[in-house]
């Protein structure tokens, strides 16, 4: 990341059945093969990963095409909007933030698509059951 921009590339791990990625698991083991990290730290990592906003491949493509870059502050605001929508029972939400629009699957915290100011005009948003205006 540079200049406050958020990158949208997903890291894919080949993991074990337990759900702990092999890459991270191998870094946790000492020279004797015993884990050097506690359960609480593994749990914290899992919770952080669960709370993170994700971007679908389609959303990543649209953001690159439309030259949409989000600052950490904007990501935080979108996260707050997702939380508000979740509290109201919304499943698929339109999040309007300035001249940007995002369709978000609330239960998975996944941005499905992103639209910039020019593309918002005369656009119809379907398959949503709520909207959050920031």
OpenMM code with the backbone's topology and positions (N, CA, C; nanometers):
from openmm import Vec3, app, unit

residues = "UNK UNK UNK UNK UNK UNK UNK UNK UNK UNK UNK UNK UNK UNK UNK UNK UNK UNK UNK UNK UNK UNK UNK UNK UNK UNK UNK UNK UNK UNK UNK UNK UNK UNK UNK UNK UNK UNK UNK UNK UNK UNK UNK UNK UNK UNK UNK UNK UNK UNK UNK UNK UNK UNK UNK UNK UNK UNK UNK UNK UNK UNK UNK UNK UNK UNK UNK UNK UNK UNK UNK UNK UNK UNK UNK UNK UNK UNK UNK UNK UNK UNK UNK UNK UNK UNK UNK UNK UNK UNK UNK UNK UNK UNK UNK UNK UNK UNK UNK UNK UNK UNK UNK UNK UNK UNK UNK UNK UNK UNK UNK UNK UNK UNK UNK UNK UNK UNK UNK UNK UNK UNK UNK UNK UNK UNK UNK UNK UNK UNK UNK UNK UNK UNK".split()
positions = [
    Vec3(0.0847, -0.1177, 0.0000),
    Vec3(0.0000, 0.0000, 0.0000),
    Vec3(0.0893, 0.1241, 0.0000),
    Vec3(0.0435, 0.2268, -0.0696),
    Vec3(0.1153, 0.3512, -0.0609),
    Vec3(0.0168, 0.4659, -0.0676),
    Vec3(0.0547, 0.5738, -0.0089),
    Vec3(-0.0261, 0.6973, -0.0045),
    Vec3(-0.1701, 0.6738, 0.0396),
    Vec3(-0.1906, 0.5858, 0.1348),
    Vec3(-0.3234, 0.5667, 0.1918),
    Vec3(-0.4190, 0.4889, 0.1051),
    Vec3(-0.3722, 0.4316, -0.0042),
    Vec3(-0.4607, 0.3540, -0.0907),
    Vec3(-0.4705, 0.2112, -0.0390),
    Vec3(-0.5857, 0.1502, -0.0567),
    Vec3(-0.6081, 0.0144, -0.0123),
    Vec3(-0.5990, -0.0770, -0.1330),
    Vec3(-0.5198, -0.1815, -0.1221),
    Vec3(-0.5077, -0.2758, -0.2322),
    Vec3(-0.6162, -0.3807, -0.2193),
    Vec3(-0.6591, -0.4355, -0.3297),
    Vec3(-0.7723, -0.5245, -0.3308),
    Vec3(-0.7359, -0.6667, -0.3693),
    Vec3(-0.6099, -0.7004, -0.3713),
    Vec3(-0.5704, -0.8355, -0.4087),
    Vec3(-0.5959, -0.9303, -0.2937),
    Vec3(-0.6555, -1.0423, -0.3262),
    Vec3(-0.6796, -1.1440, -0.2241),
    Vec3(-0.5567, -1.2330, -0.2124),
    Vec3(-0.5236, -1.2726, -0.0923),
    Vec3(-0.4177, -1.3685, -0.0696),
    Vec3(-0.4843, -1.5037, -0.0541),
    Vec3(-0.4399, -1.5987, -0.1316),
    Vec3(-0.4987, -1.7312, -0.1262),
    Vec3(-0.3977, -1.8253, -0.0614),
    Vec3(-0.4406, -1.8933, 0.0419),
    Vec3(-0.3566, -1.9888, 0.1119),
    Vec3(-0.4070, -2.1285, 0.0847),
    Vec3(-0.3143, -2.2210, 0.0758),
    Vec3(-0.3561, -2.3599, 0.0754),
    Vec3(-0.3555, -2.4011, 0.2212),
    Vec3(-0.4694, -2.4372, 0.2729),
    Vec3(-0.4821, -2.4574, 0.4164),
    Vec3(-0.5095, -2.6006, 0.4551),
    Vec3(-0.4952, -2.6280, 0.5825),
    Vec3(-0.5287, -2.7576, 0.6372),
    Vec3(-0.6764, -2.7585, 0.6708),
    Vec3(-0.7262, -2.8756, 0.7043),
    Vec3(-0.8675, -2.8885, 0.7378),
    Vec3(-0.9026, -2.8040, 0.8588),
    Vec3(-0.8100, -2.7840, 0.9491),
    Vec3(-0.8384, -2.7059, 1.0691),
    Vec3(-0.8654, -2.5595, 1.0381),
    Vec3(-0.8329, -2.5173, 0.9166),
    Vec3(-0.8584, -2.3791, 0.8789),
    Vec3(-0.7414, -2.2867, 0.9047),
    Vec3(-0.6347, -2.3361, 0.9636),
    Vec3(-0.5171, -2.2537, 0.9863),
    Vec3(-0.4302, -2.2648, 0.8613),
    Vec3(-0.4025, -2.1543, 0.7936),
    Vec3(-0.3229, -2.1609, 0.6719),
    Vec3(-0.1861, -2.2226, 0.6976),
    Vec3(-0.1387, -2.3033, 0.6031),
    Vec3(-0.0086, -2.3681, 0.6171),
    Vec3(0.1024, -2.2661, 0.6298),
    Vec3(0.0947, -2.1599, 0.5492),
    Vec3(0.1976, -2.0585, 0.5512),
    Vec3(0.2103, -1.9986, 0.6908),
    Vec3(0.1011, -1.9577, 0.7488),
    Vec3(0.1040, -1.8974, 0.8815),
    Vec3(0.1412, -2.0013, 0.9867),
    Vec3(0.0909, -2.1245, 0.9712),
    Vec3(0.1183, -2.2298, 1.0670),
    Vec3(0.2676, -2.2619, 1.0712),
    Vec3(0.3334, -2.2655, 0.9553),
    Vec3(0.4754, -2.2988, 0.9529),
    Vec3(0.5578, -2.1894, 1.0189),
    Vec3(0.5113, -2.0646, 1.0133),
    Vec3(0.5832, -1.9558, 1.0779),
    Vec3(0.5682, -1.9609, 1.2295),
    Vec3(0.4632, -2.0254, 1.2776),
    Vec3(0.4368, -2.0316, 1.4212),
    Vec3(0.5168, -2.1415, 1.4915),
    Vec3(0.5721, -2.2324, 1.4183),
    Vec3(0.6390, -2.3464, 1.4799),
    Vec3(0.7854, -2.3154, 1.5076),
    Vec3(0.8302, -2.3569, 1.6238),
    Vec3(0.9699, -2.3408, 1.6606),
    Vec3(1.0545, -2.4510, 1.5995),
    Vec3(1.1819, -2.4533, 1.6330),
    Vec3(1.2731, -2.5521, 1.5773),
    Vec3(1.2375, -2.6939, 1.6215),
    Vec3(1.1668, -2.7080, 1.7331),
    Vec3(1.1275, -2.8400, 1.7810),
    Vec3(0.9926, -2.8843, 1.7243),
    Vec3(0.9328, -2.8024, 1.6380),
    Vec3(0.8057, -2.8373, 1.5745),
    Vec3(0.6841, -2.8064, 1.6596),
    Vec3(0.7039, -2.7499, 1.7775),
    Vec3(0.5942, -2.7168, 1.8672),
    Vec3(0.5509, -2.5735, 1.8412),
    Vec3(0.4215, -2.5497, 1.8459),
    Vec3(0.3672, -2.4171, 1.8190),
    Vec3(0.4143, -2.3168, 1.9235),
    Vec3(0.4547, -2.1984, 1.8776),
    Vec3(0.5003, -2.0916, 1.9664),
    Vec3(0.3928, -1.9858, 1.9901),
    Vec3(0.2733, -2.0099, 1.9394),
    Vec3(0.1688, -1.9091, 1.9485),
    Vec3(0.0484, -1.9697, 2.0194),
    Vec3(-0.0190, -1.8882, 2.0985),
    Vec3(-0.1303, -1.9382, 2.1771),
    Vec3(-0.2619, -1.9350, 2.1028),
    Vec3(-0.3592, -2.0035, 2.1587),
    Vec3(-0.4932, -2.0098, 2.1012),
    Vec3(-0.5551, -1.8715, 2.0896),
    Vec3(-0.5338, -1.7874, 2.1923),
    Vec3(-0.5949, -1.6543, 2.1901),
    Vec3(-0.5468, -1.5720, 2.0712),
    Vec3(-0.4209, -1.5864, 2.0337),
    Vec3(-0.3698, -1.5123, 1.9177),
    Vec3(-0.4284, -1.5659, 1.7873),
    Vec3(-0.4431, -1.6957, 1.7779),
    Vec3(-0.5050, -1.7563, 1.6599),
    Vec3(-0.6504, -1.7113, 1.6498),
    Vec3(-0.7197, -1.7075, 1.7635),
    Vec3(-0.8589, -1.6625, 1.7648),
    Vec3(-0.8696, -1.5161, 1.7222),
    Vec3(-0.7808, -1.4304, 1.7720),
    Vec3(-0.7811, -1.2894, 1.7333),
    Vec3(-0.7622, -1.2750, 1.5823),
    Vec3(-0.6697, -1.3515, 1.5252),
    Vec3(-0.6467, -1.3473, 1.3804),
    Vec3(-0.7723, -1.3883, 1.3048),
    Vec3(-0.8379, -1.4931, 1.3513),
    Vec3(-0.9596, -1.5412, 1.2846),
    Vec3(-1.0708, -1.4371, 1.2925),
    Vec3(-1.0845, -1.3711, 1.4075),
    Vec3(-1.1880, -1.2683, 1.4240),
    Vec3(-1.1585, -1.1499, 1.3328),
    Vec3(-1.0318, -1.1069, 1.3263),
    Vec3(-0.9963, -0.9953, 1.2392),
    Vec3(-1.0249, -1.0288, 1.0934),
    Vec3(-0.9936, -1.1499, 1.0528),
    Vec3(-1.0187, -1.1914, 0.9153),
    Vec3(-1.1679, -1.1926, 0.8867),
    Vec3(-1.2469, -1.2369, 0.9845),
    Vec3(-1.3928, -1.2422, 0.9694),
    Vec3(-1.4527, -1.1022, 0.9601),
    Vec3(-1.3953, -1.0059, 1.0309),
    Vec3(-1.4485, -0.8705, 1.0334),
    Vec3(-1.4037, -0.7866, 0.9150),
    Vec3(-1.3063, -0.8333, 0.8398),
    Vec3(-1.2527, -0.7552, 0.7286),
    Vec3(-1.3516, -0.7460, 0.6132),
    Vec3(-1.3521, -0.6317, 0.5478),
    Vec3(-1.4339, -0.6130, 0.4287),
    Vec3(-1.3626, -0.6822, 0.3131),
    Vec3(-1.4399, -0.7578, 0.2368),
    Vec3(-1.3844, -0.8291, 0.1224),
    Vec3(-1.4355, -0.7657, -0.0056),
    Vec3(-1.3651, -0.7889, -0.1150),
    Vec3(-1.4047, -0.7396, -0.2457),
    Vec3(-1.4149, -0.8581, -0.3402),
    Vec3(-1.5303, -0.8686, -0.4066),
    Vec3(-1.5449, -0.9748, -0.5056),
    Vec3(-1.4520, -0.9456, -0.6223),
    Vec3(-1.4271, -1.0468, -0.7023),
    Vec3(-1.3422, -1.0277, -0.8198),
    Vec3(-1.4045, -0.9228, -0.9125),
    Vec3(-1.5362, -0.9269, -0.9275),
    Vec3(-1.6072, -0.8292, -1.0103),
    Vec3(-1.5854, -0.6872, -0.9568),
    Vec3(-1.5972, -0.6702, -0.8259),
    Vec3(-1.5780, -0.5376, -0.7659),
    Vec3(-1.4345, -0.4895, -0.7873),
    Vec3(-1.3381, -0.5785, -0.7722),
    Vec3(-1.1983, -0.5414, -0.7942),
    Vec3(-1.1774, -0.4932, -0.9373),
    Vec3(-1.2372, -0.5655, -1.0325),
    Vec3(-1.2249, -0.5275, -1.1732),
    Vec3(-1.2875, -0.3917, -1.1976),
    Vec3(-1.4097, -0.3714, -1.1473),
    Vec3(-1.4796, -0.2436, -1.1674),
    Vec3(-1.4021, -0.1278, -1.1040),
    Vec3(-1.3453, -0.1493, -0.9884),
    Vec3(-1.2715, -0.0426, -0.9209),
    Vec3(-1.1467, -0.0048, -1.0004),
    Vec3(-1.0792, -0.1047, -1.0547),
    Vec3(-0.9629, -0.0740, -1.1389),
    Vec3(-1.0070, 0.0002, -1.2653),
    Vec3(-1.1119, -0.0490, -1.3314),
    Vec3(-1.1603, 0.0139, -1.4547),
    Vec3(-1.2031, 0.1584, -1.4310),
    Vec3(-1.2653, 0.1829, -1.3187),
    Vec3(-1.3205, 0.3159, -1.2892),
    Vec3(-1.2265, 0.4011, -1.2053),
    Vec3(-1.1058, 0.3498, -1.1838),
    Vec3(-1.0030, 0.4217, -1.1092),
    Vec3(-1.0539, 0.4665, -0.9715),
    Vec3(-1.1151, 0.3733, -0.9004),
    Vec3(-1.1665, 0.3999, -0.7660),
    Vec3(-1.0650, 0.3476, -0.6653),
    Vec3(-1.0154, 0.4369, -0.5817),
    Vec3(-0.9215, 0.4007, -0.4755),
    Vec3(-0.9792, 0.4495, -0.3441),
    Vec3(-0.9732, 0.3654, -0.2427),
    Vec3(-1.0322, 0.4001, -0.1132),
    Vec3(-0.9237, 0.4216, -0.0093),
    Vec3(-0.9407, 0.5269, 0.0684),
    Vec3(-0.8510, 0.5511, 0.1808),
    Vec3(-0.8958, 0.4641, 0.2987),
    Vec3(-0.8133, 0.4571, 0.4005),
    Vec3(-0.8497, 0.3795, 0.5195),
    Vec3(-0.9726, 0.4403, 0.5857),
    Vec3(-0.9839, 0.5732, 0.5848),
    Vec3(-1.1014, 0.6398, 0.6413),
    Vec3(-1.2280, 0.5980, 0.5669),
    Vec3(-1.2214, 0.5928, 0.4347),
    Vec3(-1.3372, 0.5507, 0.3563),
    Vec3(-1.3718, 0.4049, 0.3839),
    Vec3(-1.2701, 0.3203, 0.3979),
    Vec3(-1.2945, 0.1795, 0.4308),
    Vec3(-1.3636, 0.1684, 0.5668),
    Vec3(-1.3194, 0.2483, 0.6618),
    Vec3(-1.3817, 0.2481, 0.7952),
    Vec3(-1.5284, 0.2912, 0.7864),
    Vec3(-1.5562, 0.3934, 0.7068),
    Vec3(-1.6940, 0.4408, 0.6911),
    Vec3(-1.7814, 0.3337, 0.6262),
    Vec3(-1.7280, 0.2646, 0.5267),
    Vec3(-1.8036, 0.1558, 0.4635),
    Vec3(-1.8292, 0.0450, 0.5654),
    Vec3(-1.7295, 0.0144, 0.6470),
    Vec3(-1.7469, -0.0863, 0.7519),
    Vec3(-1.8573, -0.0485, 0.8492),
    Vec3(-1.8635, 0.0792, 0.8858),
    Vec3(-1.9698, 0.1267, 0.9752),
    Vec3(-2.1060, 0.1161, 0.9076),
    Vec3(-2.1104, 0.1468, 0.7780),
    Vec3(-2.2366, 0.1362, 0.7033),
    Vec3(-2.2832, -0.0089, 0.6977),
    Vec3(-2.1901, -0.1002, 0.6773),
    Vec3(-2.2240, -0.2433, 0.6737),
    Vec3(-2.2794, -0.2867, 0.8086),
    Vec3(-2.2186, -0.2391, 0.9158),
    Vec3(-2.2649, -0.2749, 1.0500),
    Vec3(-2.4062, -0.2212, 1.0754),
    Vec3(-2.4337, -0.0981, 1.0322),
    Vec3(-2.5682, -0.0409, 1.0481),
    Vec3(-2.6702, -0.1227, 0.9700),
    Vec3(-2.6343, -0.1601, 0.8478),
    Vec3(-2.7251, -0.2400, 0.7649),
    Vec3(-2.7499, -0.3757, 0.8295),
    Vec3(-2.6449, -0.4358, 0.8857),
    Vec3(-2.6585, -0.5657, 0.9528),
    Vec3(-2.7539, -0.5555, 1.0711),
    Vec3(-2.7419, -0.4479, 1.1486),
    Vec3(-2.8288, -0.4283, 1.2650),
    Vec3(-2.9756, -0.4179, 1.2249),
    Vec3(-3.0023, -0.3693, 1.1057),
    Vec3(-3.1405, -0.3551, 1.0569),
    Vec3(-3.1884, -0.4791, 0.9816),
    Vec3(-3.1030, -0.5800, 0.9702),
    Vec3(-3.1430, -0.7032, 0.9038),
    Vec3(-3.1306, -0.7005, 0.7524),
    Vec3(-3.0583, -0.6047, 0.7002),
    Vec3(-3.0393, -0.5941, 0.5555),
    Vec3(-2.9414, -0.7016, 0.5096),
    Vec3(-2.9725, -0.7629, 0.3964),
    Vec3(-2.8832, -0.8661, 0.3407),
    Vec3(-2.7969, -0.8117, 0.2270),
    Vec3(-2.8568, -0.7366, 0.1370),
    Vec3(-2.7842, -0.6780, 0.0236),
    Vec3(-2.8140, -0.5294, 0.0218),
    Vec3(-2.7094, -0.4479, 0.0368),
    Vec3(-2.7284, -0.3047, 0.0571),
    Vec3(-2.6578, -0.2228, -0.0494),
    Vec3(-2.7186, -0.1110, -0.0807),
    Vec3(-2.6531, -0.0073, -0.1584),
    Vec3(-2.5908, 0.0881, -0.0575),
    Vec3(-2.4607, 0.1126, -0.0687),
    Vec3(-2.3931, 0.2084, 0.0182),
    Vec3(-2.3502, 0.3252, -0.0698),
    Vec3(-2.4074, 0.4429, -0.0420),
    Vec3(-2.3732, 0.5642, -0.1156),
    Vec3(-2.2790, 0.6479, -0.0305),
    Vec3(-2.1638, 0.6815, -0.0885),
    Vec3(-2.0643, 0.7607, -0.0169),
    Vec3(-2.0111, 0.8663, -0.1145),
    Vec3(-2.0593, 0.9881, -0.0986),
    Vec3(-2.0195, 1.0944, -0.1903),
    Vec3(-2.0637, 1.0601, -0.3319),
    Vec3(-1.9686, 1.0575, -0.4247),
    Vec3(-2.0019, 1.0241, -0.5625),
    Vec3(-1.9713, 0.8774, -0.5955),
    Vec3(-1.9634, 0.7946, -0.4935),
    Vec3(-1.9375, 0.6518, -0.5116),
    Vec3(-2.0557, 0.5704, -0.4606),
    Vec3(-2.0791, 0.4564, -0.5244),
    Vec3(-2.1845, 0.3650, -0.4804),
    Vec3(-2.1269, 0.2238, -0.4773),
    Vec3(-2.1661, 0.1490, -0.3767),
    Vec3(-2.1205, 0.0114, -0.3613),
    Vec3(-2.2402, -0.0772, -0.3331),
    Vec3(-2.2446, -0.1921, -0.3958),
    Vec3(-2.3420, -0.2942, -0.3594),
    Vec3(-2.2674, -0.3914, -0.2694),
    Vec3(-2.3229, -0.4155, -0.1515),
    Vec3(-2.2549, -0.4955, -0.0495),
    Vec3(-2.3442, -0.6107, -0.0056),
    Vec3(-2.2873, -0.7311, -0.0017),
    Vec3(-2.3543, -0.8435, 0.0618),
    Vec3(-2.3192, -0.8316, 0.2093),
    Vec3(-2.4181, -0.7958, 0.2900),
    Vec3(-2.3942, -0.7619, 0.4307),
    Vec3(-2.3474, -0.8812, 0.5145),
    Vec3(-2.4120, -0.9992, 0.5065),
    Vec3(-2.3678, -1.1091, 0.5929),
    Vec3(-2.2215, -1.1493, 0.5721),
    Vec3(-2.1722, -1.1399, 0.4491),
    Vec3(-2.0335, -1.1791, 0.4217),
    Vec3(-1.9385, -1.0603, 0.4188),
    Vec3(-1.9942, -0.9384, 0.4340),
    Vec3(-1.9153, -0.8151, 0.4289),
    Vec3(-1.8333, -0.8083, 0.3002),
    Vec3(-1.8996, -0.8430, 0.1895),
    Vec3(-1.8325, -0.8450, 0.0601),
    Vec3(-1.8900, -0.7373, -0.0310),
    Vec3(-1.8027, -0.6509, -0.0811),
    Vec3(-1.8435, -0.5527, -0.1804),
    Vec3(-1.8529, -0.6262, -0.3132),
    Vec3(-1.9726, -0.6244, -0.3710),
    Vec3(-2.0006, -0.7003, -0.4925),
    Vec3(-1.9668, -0.6198, -0.6167),
    Vec3(-1.9952, -0.4894, -0.6135),
    Vec3(-1.9591, -0.4025, -0.7245),
    Vec3(-1.9432, -0.2602, -0.6747),
    Vec3(-1.8754, -0.1801, -0.7563),
    Vec3(-1.8505, -0.0403, -0.7216),
    Vec3(-1.8788, 0.0456, -0.8440),
    Vec3(-1.9391, 0.1624, -0.8191),
    Vec3(-1.9778, 0.2529, -0.9269),
    Vec3(-1.9291, 0.3927, -0.8914),
    Vec3(-1.8725, 0.4623, -0.9900),
    Vec3(-1.8264, 0.5989, -0.9666),
    Vec3(-1.9334, 0.6993, -1.0072),
    Vec3(-1.9053, 0.8268, -0.9875),
    Vec3(-2.0019, 0.9338, -1.0093),
    Vec3(-2.0646, 0.9361, -1.1466),
    Vec3(-1.9857, 0.9217, -1.2496),
    Vec3(-2.0397, 0.9259, -1.3854),
    Vec3(-2.1299, 0.8062, -1.4131),
    Vec3(-2.0934, 0.6909, -1.3631),
    Vec3(-2.1700, 0.5686, -1.3891),
    Vec3(-2.2962, 0.5598, -1.3039),
    Vec3(-2.3018, 0.6377, -1.1947),
    Vec3(-2.4209, 0.6346, -1.1086),
    Vec3(-2.5414, 0.6922, -1.1815),
    Vec3(-2.5174, 0.7959, -1.2603),
    Vec3(-2.6267, 0.8630, -1.3300),
    Vec3(-2.6982, 0.7652, -1.4217),
    Vec3(-2.8283, 0.7687, -1.4168),
    Vec3(-2.9144, 0.6849, -1.4992),
    Vec3(-2.8891, 0.5356, -1.4779),
    Vec3(-2.8394, 0.4989, -1.3607),
    Vec3(-2.8151, 0.3586, -1.3294),
    Vec3(-2.9280, 0.3075, -1.2408),
    Vec3(-2.9630, 0.1818, -1.2573),
    Vec3(-3.0657, 0.1185, -1.1751),
    Vec3(-2.9974, 0.0133, -1.0898),
    Vec3(-3.0209, 0.0186, -0.9588),
    Vec3(-2.9641, -0.0790, -0.8670),
    Vec3(-3.0730, -0.1783, -0.8308),
    Vec3(-3.0496, -0.3044, -0.8587),
    Vec3(-3.1489, -0.4081, -0.8326),
    Vec3(-3.0964, -0.5063, -0.7286),
    Vec3(-3.1860, -0.5911, -0.6831),
    Vec3(-3.1529, -0.6980, -0.5878),
    Vec3(-3.0918, -0.6457, -0.4590),
    Vec3(-3.1432, -0.5327, -0.4095),
    Vec3(-3.1002, -0.4816, -0.2792),
    Vec3(-3.2235, -0.4735, -0.1904),
    Vec3(-3.2015, -0.4834, -0.0615),
    Vec3(-3.3136, -0.4693, 0.0309),
    Vec3(-3.2885, -0.3589, 0.1327),
    Vec3(-3.1934, -0.2725, 0.1038),
    Vec3(-3.1669, -0.1592, 0.1914),
    Vec3(-3.0613, -0.0697, 0.1313),
    Vec3(-3.0519, 0.0514, 0.1828),
    Vec3(-2.9511, 0.1463, 0.1386),
    Vec3(-2.8998, 0.2240, 0.2577),
    Vec3(-2.7704, 0.2561, 0.2556),
    Vec3(-2.7083, 0.3389, 0.3575),
    Vec3(-2.6425, 0.4555, 0.2859),
    Vec3(-2.6778, 0.5772, 0.3258),
    Vec3(-2.6196, 0.6966, 0.2658),
    Vec3(-2.5223, 0.7562, 0.3662),
    Vec3(-2.3981, 0.7722, 0.3260),
    Vec3(-2.2952, 0.8288, 0.4139),
    Vec3(-2.2687, 0.9733, 0.3769),
] * unit.nanometer
topology = app.Topology()
chain = topology.addChain("A")
for resn in residues:
    res = topology.addResidue(resn, chain)
    for name in ("N", "CA", "C"):
        topology.addAtom(name, app.Element.getBySymbol(name[0]), res)
